[in-house]
Amino acid sequence: MFSKIKFKSYEPIKNIKRTFQPNQEDMVVITEKVHGANFSIYILVDSNYNIAVNYASRSGFITPNDSFFNNVYIKVMNKYLPNIAAYIKTEPILKNSEIRIIGELYGGWLNGQTEEGYYPIIKSDFSNYSSTNDFVVFDIVINGYWGTWDKIIYFCEQTNLKYVPELFRGKWKDNKISIEMLESKLSLENSPAEGIVIRNLNPNPDMKTRCKRFKLKCHRMLNERIQKDSDEDFISKQKSEAIGMMNSERFNSYLSKFGPETIKKKDIGENIKALVDDTIIDIKECYPDFNERIIIKELNSIAYKYVKNLQK
C-alpha cells in the first residue's frame, strides 16, 4: 500500500529582506519559527479507513536502518497516531486519500538536561524548549492541496497535535512584534525564540502550491541595512557578516536536516562542501554582488572544525 506514495521535499523558507517581503496591506499570519529537525508524517488511507504510515526527514524517508536522532520520533508519534487514525475515520472525505503532515521534531534539551529515554535534537539557546521531545505542525497537504492556516489549526485540534504558536494575524503593516525581544511560546523557561515565519492569510485559490512565506531569525536581522560609510568600510562589514553566517546555528540546522549519524558516515569533504554551499546561498540573498571567493578559505576552515568535532 505504501509503495504508492512518493517522497516530496519541503522547500526551505526564504529569508525576509528589504526587497523580498510582504506588501504593507497583505493579510498575514506570523508564527514562531521552531528550532528542531524537519519531520513529516505520510499517511495513506484506503476505502475502509485502513492507514499506512511512514515518516521522513527533510532529505527522504526514514528507513529501519537509519538512526534519526536515536529514533526518538517513534515514542513521540505513538502519542499522536491513535488520535490521527480515530479522526480520519470520522471524515468520509479522507477515504482513499494521501495526507502529509509537516512540522518540526524538537526538544530533548532544557538548561543542558535531557530526560532519560529522550534525545537532544539541537543544543542551543534557541532550542531550550524541554527535556523531553515533541512534534509541532506547520503545514498539512491532503491529496496535493495545501491547507490554509485555519484548516491546519482545525486538523490539529481534532487530533490533539500541536501546531506552531501563532503570534499575530492581520495586515503586515500593523504587526508590532519585537523580533529581538521575542520569547519562545514552546519553551518551559521563557528562552529566546529562534525567529518568526510570515505566511499569507489568503493564499493561492487553488492551493496546489504552498502559499508564499518568509522567515526572519531573531539573532541575525537579515533585513537590516548596512550604512555605506565608505566603500572600503562597507566591503569589510559585508565580509565580516558573510563569514559570520557560517556559525553554530547553521551547523545545528545541518545536523537537524541529516542527523548526526548520517553526517558521521559521510566523507568530511562532502560535509564541508554542503555547509559552505548552504552558507553561500544566504550570503547571495543578503548581498547579491558579494564575491564569495574572497572568504572561501575562511568558510572551509570553520566548516572543517564543526564537522571534525562531530566526527571525533
C-alpha positions as CSV (number, residue, x, y, z in Angstrom):
1,M,0.0,0.0,0.0
2,F,2.7,2.4,1.0
3,S,4.7,1.9,-2.2
4,K,2.2,4.1,-4.0
5,I,3.4,7.2,-2.2
6,K,6.4,9.3,-3.3
7,F,8.7,11.4,-1.1
8,K,8.3,15.1,-1.6
9,S,10.9,17.5,-0.3
10,Y,9.9,20.6,1.7
11,E,11.3,23.7,0.1
12,P,13.3,25.8,2.6
13,I,11.6,29.1,3.5
14,K,13.3,32.2,2.1
15,N,14.8,34.8,4.4
16,I,13.0,38.1,4.5
17,K,14.9,41.1,3.2
18,R,14.1,44.7,2.2
19,T,13.4,43.6,-1.4
20,F,11.7,40.3,-0.5
21,Q,8.8,40.7,2.0
22,P,5.0,41.0,2.1
23,N,3.3,44.1,0.9
24,Q,2.1,46.5,3.6
25,E,-1.6,45.7,3.0
26,D,-1.1,41.9,2.8
27,M,-3.1,39.9,5.4
28,V,-0.6,37.7,7.1
29,V,-0.2,35.2,9.9
30,I,3.0,35.3,11.9
31,T,4.1,32.1,13.8
32,E,7.1,31.2,15.8
33,K,10.0,29.5,14.0
34,V,10.9,26.4,15.9
35,H,14.5,25.2,16.1
36,G,14.5,21.5,15.6
37,A,14.5,18.9,12.8
38,N,12.2,18.9,9.8
39,F,9.9,15.9,10.1
40,S,6.9,14.7,8.1
41,I,4.2,12.1,8.6
42,Y,3.0,10.4,5.4
43,I,-0.4,8.6,5.7
44,L,-2.2,6.6,3.0
45,V,-5.9,5.9,3.7
46,D,-7.8,3.3,1.8
47,S,-11.6,2.9,1.2
48,N,-12.1,1.2,4.6
49,Y,-10.1,3.8,6.5
50,N,-7.2,1.5,7.0
51,I,-4.0,3.6,7.1
52,A,-0.3,3.0,6.2
53,V,2.1,5.4,7.8
54,N,5.7,6.3,7.1
55,Y,8.0,9.1,8.3
56,A,10.5,11.3,6.6
57,S,13.2,13.8,7.4
58,R,13.8,16.8,5.1
59,S,16.0,14.7,2.8
60,G,14.0,11.5,2.5
61,F,12.0,8.6,4.1
62,I,13.4,7.3,7.3
63,T,14.3,3.6,6.9
64,P,14.6,0.9,9.6
65,N,18.4,1.1,9.2
66,D,18.5,4.8,9.9
67,S,19.1,6.3,13.4
68,F,17.3,9.6,13.1
69,F,18.1,11.3,16.4
70,N,18.1,8.0,18.1
71,N,14.7,7.3,16.6
72,V,13.0,9.2,19.4
73,Y,10.3,10.2,16.9
74,I,8.7,6.7,17.4
75,K,8.0,7.5,21.1
76,V,6.5,10.9,20.1
77,M,4.4,9.5,17.3
78,N,3.0,6.7,19.5
79,K,1.3,9.6,21.4
80,Y,-0.4,11.1,18.4
81,L,-1.1,8.3,15.9
82,P,-4.2,6.8,17.7
83,N,-5.9,10.2,17.7
84,I,-5.0,10.8,14.0
85,A,-6.4,7.4,13.0
86,A,-9.6,8.0,15.0
87,Y,-10.2,11.4,13.4
88,I,-9.7,10.1,9.9
89,K,-12.5,7.6,10.4
90,T,-14.9,10.4,11.2
91,E,-14.2,12.2,7.8
92,P,-15.6,10.5,4.7
93,I,-13.7,12.9,2.6
94,L,-10.5,11.3,3.8
95,K,-11.2,7.9,2.3
96,N,-8.7,6.9,-0.4
97,S,-6.5,9.9,0.5
98,E,-2.9,10.8,0.8
99,I,-2.1,13.0,3.8
100,R,1.3,14.7,4.6
101,I,1.7,16.4,8.0
102,I,4.8,18.5,8.0
103,G,6.4,20.0,11.1
104,E,9.4,20.1,13.4
105,L,10.6,17.4,15.8
106,Y,12.1,19.4,18.7
107,G,13.1,19.4,22.4
108,G,15.2,17.0,24.4
109,W,17.2,19.9,25.7
110,L,16.4,22.2,28.7
111,N,19.2,24.0,30.5
112,G,21.6,21.3,29.5
113,Q,19.4,18.5,30.7
114,T,17.8,15.6,28.7
115,E,15.2,13.3,30.4
116,E,16.0,9.6,30.2
117,G,14.6,8.0,27.1
118,Y,14.7,11.2,25.1
119,Y,17.3,12.8,22.8
120,P,18.5,16.4,22.2
121,I,17.5,17.4,18.7
122,I,19.6,20.6,18.9
123,K,21.7,22.0,21.8
124,S,21.3,25.8,21.6
125,D,20.0,28.8,23.4
126,F,17.4,29.0,20.7
127,S,16.2,25.4,21.2
128,N,16.0,25.4,25.0
129,Y,12.4,24.0,24.9
130,S,12.0,21.0,27.2
131,S,13.9,17.9,28.5
132,T,11.5,15.7,26.5
133,N,10.8,15.6,22.8
134,D,7.6,16.6,20.9
135,F,6.4,17.4,17.4
136,V,4.8,20.6,16.2
137,V,2.9,21.1,12.9
138,F,3.3,24.0,10.4
139,D,1.8,22.5,7.2
140,I,-0.7,19.8,6.1
141,V,-1.1,18.6,2.5
142,I,-4.1,16.4,1.6
143,N,-4.3,14.9,-1.9
144,G,-1.9,17.5,-3.2
145,Y,-3.8,20.5,-1.7
146,W,-2.0,22.7,0.8
147,G,-4.2,23.5,3.8
148,T,-4.9,27.1,4.8
149,W,-3.6,28.1,8.2
150,D,-7.0,27.9,9.8
151,K,-7.6,24.4,8.3
152,I,-4.2,23.3,9.7
153,I,-5.4,24.5,13.2
154,Y,-8.7,22.7,12.8
155,F,-7.0,19.4,11.9
156,C,-4.5,19.7,14.8
157,E,-7.3,20.5,17.3
158,Q,-9.2,17.4,16.2
159,T,-6.2,15.1,16.6
160,N,-4.5,16.8,19.6
161,L,-1.5,17.6,17.5
162,K,0.4,20.7,18.5
163,Y,0.9,23.5,15.9
164,V,3.4,26.2,15.8
165,P,2.4,29.1,18.1
166,E,0.5,31.9,16.3
167,L,1.9,35.3,17.3
168,F,-0.1,37.7,15.0
169,R,-2.7,37.9,12.3
170,G,-3.7,41.0,10.4
171,K,-2.2,43.4,8.0
172,W,1.6,43.2,7.7
173,K,2.0,46.9,8.4
174,D,0.1,46.5,11.7
175,N,2.3,43.8,13.3
176,K,4.2,45.1,16.3
177,I,6.3,42.1,17.1
178,S,9.7,43.0,18.7
179,I,11.9,40.4,17.0
180,E,14.9,40.9,19.3
181,M,12.8,40.6,22.4
182,L,10.7,37.6,21.3
183,E,10.5,34.7,23.7
184,S,9.6,31.2,22.7
185,K,6.0,30.1,23.4
186,L,7.2,26.4,23.4
187,S,10.0,26.9,25.9
188,L,9.4,26.0,29.6
189,E,12.0,28.6,30.6
190,N,11.0,31.7,28.6
191,S,14.0,31.2,26.4
192,P,14.5,33.3,23.2
193,A,12.7,32.2,20.1
194,E,14.7,31.3,17.0
195,G,12.7,33.6,14.8
196,I,9.4,34.0,13.1
197,V,7.7,32.8,9.9
198,I,5.3,35.0,8.0
199,R,2.7,33.5,5.7
200,N,-0.2,34.9,3.6
201,L,-3.6,34.5,5.3
202,N,-5.4,34.4,2.0
203,P,-3.1,32.2,-0.2
204,N,-3.4,30.9,-3.7
205,P,-7.0,29.9,-4.5
206,D,-6.2,26.5,-6.0
207,M,-3.9,25.6,-3.0
208,K,-1.9,23.3,-5.3
209,T,1.2,25.2,-4.4
210,R,2.4,26.3,-0.9
211,C,1.4,29.8,-0.1
212,K,4.2,32.5,-0.1
213,R,6.0,32.8,3.2
214,F,9.1,34.3,4.7
215,K,11.3,33.8,7.7
216,L,13.3,36.1,10.0
217,K,15.7,34.9,12.6
218,C,15.9,36.8,15.9
219,H,19.7,36.6,16.2
220,R,20.5,37.8,12.7
221,M,18.3,40.6,11.3
222,L,18.6,39.9,7.6
223,N,16.5,42.9,6.7
224,E,18.8,45.5,8.4
225,R,20.6,47.8,6.0
226,I,24.3,48.4,6.5
227,Q,25.1,52.0,6.0
228,K,27.8,52.6,3.4
229,D,30.1,54.9,5.3
230,S,32.8,54.2,2.7
231,D,33.3,51.6,0.0
232,E,36.2,50.0,2.0
233,D,34.3,50.0,5.2
234,F,31.2,48.6,3.5
235,I,33.1,45.7,2.0
236,S,34.8,45.0,5.3
237,K,31.4,44.8,7.0
238,Q,30.0,42.6,4.3
239,K,32.9,40.3,4.6
240,S,32.6,40.1,8.4
241,E,28.8,39.5,8.2
242,A,29.3,36.8,5.4
243,I,31.9,34.9,7.4
244,G,29.6,35.1,10.5
245,M,26.9,33.2,8.6
246,M,29.0,30.1,9.0
247,N,28.1,29.6,12.6
248,S,26.9,27.0,15.2
249,E,23.3,27.7,14.4
250,R,23.9,26.8,10.7
251,F,25.7,23.6,11.7
252,N,22.9,22.7,14.1
253,S,20.4,23.2,11.2
254,Y,22.6,20.9,9.1
255,L,22.5,18.4,11.9
256,S,18.7,18.6,12.1
257,K,18.4,18.0,8.3
258,F,20.5,14.9,8.1
259,G,21.0,13.6,11.6
260,P,24.4,13.2,13.3
261,E,24.8,9.5,12.4
262,T,24.4,10.2,8.7
263,I,26.9,13.0,8.8
264,K,29.4,10.9,10.6
265,K,29.2,8.3,7.8
266,K,29.8,10.9,5.1
267,D,33.2,12.0,3.8
268,I,34.4,15.1,5.6
269,G,34.8,16.9,2.3
270,E,31.2,16.2,1.4
271,N,30.0,17.8,4.7
272,I,32.3,20.8,4.3
273,K,31.0,21.4,0.7
274,A,27.4,21.1,1.8
275,L,27.8,23.6,4.6
276,V,29.8,26.1,2.5
277,D,27.3,25.9,-0.4
278,D,24.4,26.5,2.1
279,T,26.2,29.5,3.6
280,I,26.8,31.0,0.2
281,I,23.1,30.8,-0.7
282,D,22.4,33.0,2.3
283,I,25.3,35.3,1.5
284,K,23.9,35.8,-2.0
285,E,20.4,36.5,-0.7
286,C,21.8,39.3,1.5
287,Y,24.5,40.6,-0.8
288,P,23.8,39.6,-4.4
289,D,27.0,41.3,-5.7
290,F,29.3,39.9,-3.0
291,N,32.3,37.9,-4.3
292,E,32.3,34.8,-2.0
293,R,35.7,33.7,-3.3
294,I,37.4,36.2,-1.0
295,I,36.2,34.3,2.0
296,I,36.1,30.7,0.8
297,K,39.1,29.7,2.8
298,E,37.6,31.0,6.0
299,L,34.3,29.3,5.3
300,N,36.0,26.0,4.6
301,S,38.1,26.3,7.8
302,I,35.1,27.0,10.0
303,A,33.1,24.2,8.4
304,Y,36.0,21.8,8.9
305,K,36.2,22.5,12.6
306,Y,32.5,21.8,13.1
307,V,32.5,18.6,11.2
308,K,35.8,17.3,12.7
309,N,34.5,17.9,16.2
310,L,31.4,15.9,15.5
311,Q,33.3,13.0,13.9
312,K,35.7,12.6,16.7
